[in-house]
């Protein structure tokens, strides 16, 4: 059974930084591309960043230069370091193993105050 557990959210002022973490189990983590999604209340989840098994990272344009995705295969963990936070970054952040259907964690809430 696939389990994803996100953590690290909280309240932060605009311009601040926050690092999110996700631990995965029930999958061949080393072989999986891992993604982070962002969801604002009442809207669809949006893809933010992804990291391939070889460590190659990709980002949505709005976070390039501000967010960094990384992974630790030994710990089955993926991280999202977020700098220069903006109020628009507020929402719930989820990690996901690409290609694994309907497997979502509970997410972690981030609130950026202006």
N, C-alpha and C positions, 0 to 999 in steps of 0.2 A: 504494500500500500504506500502510495506516494504521500509524503508529508513535507510541507514547506512552512517554516516558522520565521516570520519577519520580526525584527526588533530595532530599536534605536530611534524611534520617532519621538516627537515632543514639541515643545513650544520654543521658538527661536525668533529673534528679531531679524528684520530685513538686513541683509548684508552678512549675516552670520553663517555658520557652517554646522553641518550635521552629517554623521555617517550612519547609514542604515546597514543592517546585517540580515542575512537569511541563511538558515541552515536547512539542508535538504536531506531526506532519507527515502529509501525505497526506489532509488533510481541509480543508474550507472553514472554518477555525477561527473566523473572525468570526461565522459564521452558526450555530455549534453551541453548544448548552448543554453545559457541562462539569461533570462531577461528581467528587467524591472519595468513595471507599469505604474502609472499614476492615474488616480481617479478622483475627480471632483464630485461632490455630492450632486446627484441628479444627472450626471453625464457619463458617457461611456469611458471605460478604462482606455488609456492611451499608452502606447509603447514609448518608453523613455530611453532605454539603453539595453544593449545586449553584449554578451561576451561569449565568443566561441571557445571550443575546447582547447584550441591552440593559444588562447589568450587575446586574440584579436577583438578589439572593442569597437562598438558602433553606437552612435547617439542621434537622437532627434535634434534638429538644428537649434531648437530653443535652449538646449542645455549644453551644447558644445562649448568647451572652455570653462564650464562651471562645475560639471559633474564628472566623476571618474568611477567607472565600474571595474571591479577586480574580483579575483576568485582565489580560493585556497583549496585546492583539490584534496589535500591531506585531511582537511576538516569538513569537507563537503559544504563549504560556505561561499557565498557571493556577497559582495559589498557594494554600496553605492555611496561614495563620498560626494557631498554636495556643498559647494562653496557659493558665496555671493547670492545667498537665497533671496528670493523675491516673494511678495505675497501671493503671486500666481502659482508658486510652487506648493501652496497649501493643498492638502488632500491626503488620501490614503495611498500608500505605496505597497505594491505587491511584487513578489518575485515569482518567477515561473520557469519551469523547465520546458524549453521549446519542444513541441511535438507531443507533449503529454497532455491529453485532453482533459479538461474539466478538473484540473488539479491546481487549486489555488489555496494559499494560506489565508490567514485572517487579516493580513495586512497590518501596517503600522501607520498611525496617524501623525502627520506633520502639520503644524500650524506656524505660519510665518507672519509675524505681526509687523505692521508698517510703522 
